[in-house]
Amino acid sequence: MSQPLSNGNLLHDRYQVLERIGQGGTGSIFLAEDTRLEGRLCAIKEVSYDRALPPETLAQAREQFFREASVLARLDHPNLPKVSDYFSAENRDYLVMDYIPGKDLRERMLDAKQEKTFLSEKEVLHWAMQLADALNYLHRQEPPILHRDIKPSNLKLTPSGLLKLVDFGLVKIMAPNEVTITVIQGQGTASYTPLEQYGGDDTHTDARADIYAFGATLYHLLTNTPPSEARKRFLDTRSLTPLRDLNPHISMRVERAILWAMSLHPDNRPRTVEVFQEALFGNQEIPLAPKLNNASFEIPKLAIFPQEQIAGYVIVGLFLLGLIATLAR
């Protein structure tokens, strides 16, 4: 069994570990220096595996990691960190990305909350535009790429104000007719995870899963309040508080667009990020009054009888009552 990484370790004869800067369900993220390119800092995502996995499953999981890492390494978009390398060391796999300095949006939101105020809608929509561009780029790849863990802490702002969508820990390549092994992937973060993502990787998820998380992220940034989990909303449709009840400065258009994106059933959400983006900025008609209780089931309808049939039943009932009264005398 390999020892945990510590400061000063040299990975792949190239990357010197400086410190651990993140911890997730699948491993850790380390800040490292690239010794071949002096002064270059990078973030290294470590993927560890359950030691109880059968050898065949472990081999499939590692093959999946390298397949997905090779796809990520080909991506090139200003709002995504560049993946520059990937490799294995003993029983762990590593993904090397650009290190993004600056605060994440969760920290920005907490700063506003500390000051008892809200992030401005204008500023949040500026970030939303950049996030939408990144997601449109990912979803248009062949095959499409889903991030599946969009949340405020995975959105970082560079000192120049450029938004970066980081942490590809739950990324899923939507290869047709392929079941992704649930080893590297997790379910995402509860407040931002749609119902369909809880089914594991043998269930169908598409771009609308990222749209749900996108909407939930904007909900949190604009209200300083994490949205109620989808599972809780399924059981209690009143558990999601409308945004304007928490922050009256939010425009009605933005509230309706976000609630549309957070519809419980994927069929009730915007079909693409582009459609959601247009709804946020007033260029897309939003379905009338998006509801908070759009679960995937229907309440059984009561049978409704015609008025003539009801009148007939009343007459027969009165006749039977009269007959019973006569016989009882």
Backbone torsions as a table, in degrees:
resi	resn	phi	psi	omega
1	MET	NA	129.6	-177.4
2	SER	-76.1	152.2	179.3
3	GLN	-80.1	149.5	176.3
4	PRO	-60.5	149.8	178.5
5	LEU	-67.5	146.1	175.3
6	SER	-137.1	165.4	-178.9
7	ASN	-54.9	133.2	178.9
8	GLY	97.8	-16.8	177.3
9	ASN	-60.3	144.5	177.6
10	LEU	-107.4	118.8	-179.7
11	LEU	-100.1	135.3	172.7
12	HIS	58.4	27.5	-177.9
13	ASP	54.4	28.4	-174.8
14	ARG	-146.5	-41.9	-169.6
15	TYR	-105.8	115.7	179.8
16	GLN	-93.2	119.0	-176.5
17	VAL	-70.1	129.0	178.3
18	LEU	-100.4	-45.1	178.7
19	GLU	-169.1	159.7	173.9
20	ARG	-86.8	128.5	-175.9
21	ILE	-116.6	-1.1	179.3
22	GLY	-163.0	155.4	179.8
23	GLN	-140.5	128.6	179.0
24	GLY	-132.5	-177.3	-177.6
25	GLY	-68.8	-24.3	-177.2
26	THR	-103.6	-1.1	-179.3
27	GLY	152.4	-158.2	-175.4
28	SER	-121.6	165.1	173.7
29	ILE	-120.0	131.0	-176.4
30	PHE	-118.8	145.2	169.2
31	LEU	-89.0	130.4	-177.3
32	ALA	-139.8	160.2	175.7
33	GLU	-106.8	134.1	177.2
34	ASP	-82.1	108.9	-174.6
35	THR	-72.6	-14.8	177.9
36	ARG	-86.1	-23.2	178.9
37	LEU	-122.6	93.1	-171.1
38	GLU	-55.2	129.4	177.5
39	GLY	88.5	-8.2	-179.2
40	ARG	-83.0	123.8	175.1
41	LEU	-98.8	146.8	178.8
42	CYS	-141.5	158.8	174.9
43	ALA	-104.9	130.3	-178.1
44	ILE	-115.4	118.4	178.3
45	LYS	-89.7	120.4	178.9
46	GLU	-97.7	128.8	177.8
47	VAL	-112.1	117.9	178.0
48	SER	-110.2	157.8	-174.4
49	TYR	-120.8	155.2	175.5
50	ASP	-64.7	123.2	-176.9
51	ARG	-67.0	-16.3	-179.6
52	ALA	-85.4	-0.8	-178.8
53	LEU	-64.6	138.2	173.4
54	PRO	-61.3	147.7	-177.3
55	PRO	-53.7	-38.6	-178.8
56	GLU	-66.3	-42.4	178.9
57	THR	-66.1	-39.8	178.1
58	LEU	-62.3	-42.5	179.0
59	ALA	-62.6	-40.3	178.1
60	GLN	-65.8	-39.6	-179.5
61	ALA	-64.1	-42.2	-179.2
62	ARG	-69.9	-35.9	175.2
63	GLU	-62.4	-41.0	177.8
64	GLN	-62.0	-42.8	179.7
65	PHE	-58.3	-48.3	-177.2
66	PHE	-68.0	-34.4	177.7
67	ARG	-64.7	-45.6	-178.8
68	GLU	-71.5	-37.6	178.9
69	ALA	-63.6	-37.8	179.8
70	SER	-66.7	-32.9	176.7
71	VAL	-69.8	-46.2	-179.5
72	LEU	-61.0	-35.5	-178.3
73	ALA	-65.9	-19.7	-179.9
74	ARG	-88.8	-8.0	-178.0
75	LEU	-74.3	146.0	179.0
76	ASP	-149.1	100.4	-178.3
77	HIS	-148.6	139.3	-175.6
78	PRO	-61.9	-23.6	-178.7
79	ASN	-98.3	12.5	176.5
80	LEU	-124.2	138.9	174.4
81	PRO	-68.5	143.3	-179.6
82	LYS	-78.1	126.9	173.7
83	VAL	-86.2	119.0	-172.4
84	SER	-108.4	-15.2	-176.2
85	ASP	-164.4	158.8	172.4
86	TYR	-156.3	146.0	-174.8
87	PHE	-165.2	172.0	176.5
88	SER	-117.0	150.9	173.5
89	ALA	-143.9	110.7	-175.8
90	GLU	56.5	-118.9	-174.8
91	ASN	-101.0	22.5	-179.7
92	ARG	-130.4	152.8	175.7
93	ASP	-114.2	152.3	-174.9
94	TYR	-134.4	140.5	176.6
95	LEU	-120.9	124.6	-176.5
96	VAL	-104.0	125.8	-177.8
97	MET	-130.9	165.7	171.6
98	ASP	-58.7	139.7	172.0
99	TYR	-84.0	128.5	-178.5
100	ILE	-105.6	109.7	177.7
101	PRO	-76.6	166.3	177.0
102	GLY	107.0	175.2	-179.3
103	LYS	-82.9	152.5	170.1
104	ASP	-90.6	168.9	-174.5
105	LEU	-70.2	-23.7	175.3
106	ARG	-64.3	-42.2	178.3
107	GLU	-64.8	-39.8	178.4
108	ARG	-62.8	-40.6	179.6
109	MET	-66.3	-42.3	179.8
110	LEU	-65.3	-33.6	175.5
111	ASP	-61.9	-44.1	179.2
112	ALA	-64.6	-41.3	-179.6
113	LYS	-63.7	-38.9	178.7
114	GLN	-61.0	-33.3	179.3
115	GLU	-88.4	7.2	179.0
116	LYS	57.6	45.1	176.2
117	THR	-141.3	-175.2	-179.7
118	PHE	-122.8	153.1	168.2
119	LEU	-62.5	142.9	-177.7
120	SER	-72.6	146.1	178.6
121	GLU	-59.5	-39.0	-179.3
122	LYS	-60.3	-44.0	-179.3
123	GLU	-67.5	-43.8	-179.8
124	VAL	-63.8	-39.4	178.8
125	LEU	-68.1	-31.1	174.9
126	HIS	-62.4	-42.1	176.2
127	TRP	-68.3	-38.7	-179.5
128	ALA	-60.7	-37.6	178.5
129	MET	-61.5	-42.5	179.7
130	GLN	-68.6	-40.9	178.2
131	LEU	-63.8	-40.7	178.6
132	ALA	-61.0	-40.1	178.1
133	ASP	-61.4	-43.2	179.9
134	ALA	-64.9	-43.6	-178.6
135	LEU	-69.8	-38.9	175.4
136	ASN	-58.1	-41.8	178.6
137	TYR	-61.9	-46.7	-179.4
138	LEU	-64.3	-44.0	-174.9
139	HIS	-72.0	-18.6	179.8
140	ARG	-92.4	1.5	176.9
141	GLN	-68.9	160.6	176.1
142	GLU	-118.2	107.4	-3.5
143	PRO	-75.0	163.7	-179.9
144	PRO	-60.8	151.4	178.6
145	ILE	-116.4	128.1	175.2
146	LEU	-103.6	139.2	177.6
147	HIS	-82.4	-49.3	172.5
148	ARG	70.8	9.2	174.5
149	ASP	-147.3	45.9	177.9
150	ILE	-74.2	128.6	179.5
151	LYS	-165.2	163.4	-176.3
152	PRO	-55.5	-37.9	-177.2
153	SER	-74.1	-11.8	175.8
154	ASN	-99.3	13.5	176.9
155	LEU	-121.2	113.6	-176.1
156	LYS	-112.3	147.9	176.9
157	LEU	-108.7	125.0	175.3
158	THR	-73.8	164.4	177.8
159	PRO	-56.2	-24.5	179.2
160	SER	-85.3	-3.6	179.3
161	GLY	93.0	7.5	178.5
162	LEU	-80.9	130.8	179.2
163	LEU	-83.6	138.5	177.1
164	LYS	-128.5	127.6	174.5
165	LEU	-88.3	112.4	-172.7
166	VAL	-111.0	176.6	175.5
167	ASP	63.6	91.0	177.4
168	PHE	-91.4	32.0	-175.3
169	GLY	-63.4	-28.8	-177.7
170	LEU	-112.3	14.8	-175.4
171	VAL	-55.4	145.5	178.7
172	LYS	-134.2	125.0	175.3
173	ILE	-87.7	121.7	-174.0
174	MET	-83.6	65.2	176.9
175	ALA	-71.1	135.5	-177.4
176	PRO	-66.1	143.0	175.9
177	ASN	56.3	35.1	-178.4
178	GLU	-128.8	135.4	176.6
179	VAL	-100.5	124.6	-179.9
180	THR	-84.6	134.5	-177.9
181	ILE	-74.3	133.6	-178.5
182	THR	-85.4	77.5	177.8
183	VAL	-127.8	-55.6	177.6
184	ILE	-76.7	-44.5	-174.8
185	GLN	-72.7	154.3	170.8
186	GLY	-122.7	-156.3	-177.4
187	GLN	-103.7	-6.4	-175.5
188	GLY	95.4	-171.5	-178.7
189	THR	-99.3	129.7	-164.9
190	ALA	-49.9	-46.6	-174.4
191	SER	-65.7	-17.2	-174.7
192	TYR	-118.0	7.1	-173.1
193	THR	-100.2	126.0	178.4
194	PRO	-74.1	161.7	-177.4
195	LEU	-57.0	-41.6	-173.5
196	GLU	-66.4	-20.6	-178.8
197	GLN	-77.7	-15.9	177.9
198	TYR	-75.6	-11.4	-177.6
199	GLY	-75.8	-4.2	-175.8
200	GLY	88.1	-179.7	-173.6
201	ASP	-83.5	-1.3	175.6
202	ASP	-90.4	1.5	175.2
203	THR	-102.1	158.9	-175.1
204	HIS	-84.5	120.6	170.4
205	THR	-123.7	148.3	179.4
206	ASP	-139.2	-162.2	-175.5
207	ALA	-56.8	-25.5	-177.6
208	ARG	-68.4	-19.6	173.5
209	ALA	-67.6	-42.5	176.1
210	ASP	-67.1	-33.1	178.9
211	ILE	-64.9	-41.1	176.5
212	TYR	-59.0	-48.9	-178.6
213	ALA	-64.3	-35.9	176.3
214	PHE	-59.7	-50.6	179.2
215	GLY	-61.9	-42.3	-179.9
216	ALA	-65.0	-35.2	177.6
217	THR	-65.5	-44.3	177.9
218	LEU	-64.8	-38.6	176.3
219	TYR	-54.5	-49.5	-176.8
220	HIS	-65.8	-43.8	-177.3
221	LEU	-64.5	-35.4	-175.5
222	LEU	-85.7	-19.7	-175.1
223	THR	-115.2	-8.6	-174.0
224	ASN	62.8	16.0	-175.5
225	THR	-131.5	125.2	177.7
226	PRO	-66.4	139.9	179.4
227	PRO	-69.3	152.3	175.9
228	SER	-60.3	141.0	-178.9
229	GLU	-61.9	148.3	-179.2
230	ALA	-59.4	-38.2	-179.9
231	ARG	-64.0	-38.5	178.3
232	LYS	-69.6	-39.0	178.7
233	ARG	-64.1	-34.3	178.4
234	PHE	-61.5	-37.1	-179.2
235	LEU	-85.7	-29.1	-179.4
236	ASP	-139.8	100.0	-173.7
237	THR	-67.0	-13.5	-179.5
238	ARG	-89.5	-0.1	-173.0
239	SER	-75.9	-17.0	177.7
240	LEU	-94.5	113.5	-179.3
241	THR	-78.2	130.5	175.8
242	PRO	-55.0	143.7	-173.7
243	LEU	-58.8	-42.2	-174.4
244	ARG	-70.9	-16.3	172.6
245	ASP	-71.7	-26.0	-179.9
246	LEU	-94.3	-34.6	-179.5
247	ASN	-140.5	96.5	-175.7
248	PRO	-67.5	-7.7	-180.0
249	HIS	-81.4	-8.7	179.9
250	ILE	-75.0	137.2	179.5
251	SER	-72.3	152.6	-179.5
252	MET	-62.8	-37.2	-179.7
253	ARG	-60.7	-46.5	-178.3
254	VAL	-67.1	-41.2	177.7
255	GLU	-58.7	-46.8	-177.6
256	ARG	-65.2	-38.8	179.7
257	ALA	-64.8	-42.4	-179.3
258	ILE	-66.9	-42.5	178.5
259	LEU	-65.1	-33.1	175.3
260	TRP	-63.2	-46.9	179.6
261	ALA	-62.4	-28.6	-176.6
262	MET	-94.4	15.4	175.7
263	SER	-55.8	139.1	-177.0
264	LEU	-65.0	-41.8	-179.8
265	HIS	-89.3	129.9	-177.6
266	PRO	-58.0	-29.1	-180.0
267	ASP	-66.3	-19.4	-178.2
268	ASN	-93.9	0.2	179.3
269	ARG	-93.7	167.2	169.8
270	PRO	-55.8	140.5	-174.0
271	ARG	-76.0	-22.7	178.0
272	THR	-140.4	162.2	175.7
273	VAL	-62.6	-35.8	-179.6
274	GLU	-61.2	-40.6	178.3
275	VAL	-65.3	-42.8	178.0
276	PHE	-63.2	-42.2	178.8
277	GLN	-59.1	-43.7	179.7
278	GLU	-66.6	-34.9	177.7
279	ALA	-66.3	-40.1	179.5
280	LEU	-61.5	-36.1	-174.3
281	PHE	-102.5	12.6	171.8
282	GLY	83.1	14.7	-179.3
283	ASN	-105.4	10.1	-177.2
284	GLN	-140.9	132.5	177.4
285	GLU	-69.4	130.1	179.7
286	ILE	-95.6	135.4	177.3
287	PRO	-51.2	141.4	-175.1
288	LEU	-57.1	125.8	173.9
289	ALA	46.1	69.8	173.8
290	PRO	-53.9	130.6	-173.1
291	LYS	-99.8	154.1	179.7
292	LEU	-84.7	-11.6	-173.9
293	ASN	-112.2	40.9	-177.5
294	ASN	-92.2	61.8	176.8
295	ALA	-71.6	171.5	-173.3
296	SER	-85.7	11.0	177.3
297	PHE	-118.0	163.8	177.9
298	GLU	-118.7	144.0	175.7
299	ILE	-75.0	128.4	179.9
300	PRO	-55.9	138.1	-179.2
301	LYS	-87.4	140.5	176.2
302	LEU	-76.6	144.1	178.0
303	ALA	-69.1	134.0	179.2
304	ILE	-113.6	124.3	-177.7
305	PHE	-97.4	149.4	175.4
306	PRO	-62.7	153.3	-178.7
307	GLN	-59.9	-38.8	-179.3
308	GLU	-61.9	-39.1	-179.3
309	GLN	-68.6	-38.0	178.4
310	ILE	-64.1	-42.6	179.1
311	ALA	-61.4	-39.3	178.7
312	GLY	-62.6	-42.5	178.8
313	TYR	-63.2	-38.0	179.7
314	VAL	-64.0	-44.7	-179.1
315	ILE	-62.4	-44.6	179.8
316	VAL	-63.5	-40.4	179.8
317	GLY	-62.6	-43.1	179.5
318	LEU	-65.3	-39.6	178.5
319	PHE	-61.0	-44.6	-179.2
320	LEU	-65.4	-38.3	177.7
321	LEU	-64.0	-41.3	178.9
322	GLY	-64.6	-40.0	-179.7
323	LEU	-65.4	-40.4	179.0
324	ILE	-65.5	-38.6	-179.9
325	ALA	-65.9	-39.0	179.7
326	THR	-65.0	-44.0	-178.6
327	LEU	-68.8	-24.4	-177.7
328	ALA	-79.7	-11.4	-178.0
329	ARG	-75.3	NA	NA
